[in-house]
Amino acid sequence: MEEFTKQDSGALTDMDTDRVIEMAWEDRTPFDAIEAQFGLKESAVKALMKQTLKPSSYVRWRKRVEHCKTKHTATRNDHITRFKSKAQRAISQNKRSKK
């Protein structure tokens, strides 16, 4: 697994880090969306989660992600084309368009 370095964290504000963690917890938000928005590959997201979460929370999250087919674009059903969180309107300064 790739280590999440201080250089990676320097590119993210606290608000961005919180949003990455939130997106990682969401079942229907794929790692590709996190990479497109924040430039973090799946391994960097896992490293960030490991450094940020309590050990028990990280283990719970990893088990959840392993069995979640919607977290990886290649294993998603074709009918799932997009997901918009109910909280999306409240989140500002996203780098991606909310169309």
NORTA-V145590 format. One record per helix or strand. SS is the DSSP state (2 for helix, 1 for strand). FROM is the first residue (numbers start at 0). LEN is the number of residues. If there is no record, write none. Layout:
ss:SS from:FROM len:LEN
ss:SS from:FROM len:LEN
//
This chain:
ss:2 from:5 len:6
ss:2 from:13 len:12
ss:2 from:30 len:8
ss:2 from:41 len:11
ss:2 from:54 len:12
ss:2 from:68 len:3
ss:2 from:72 len:3
ss:2 from:87 len:3
//
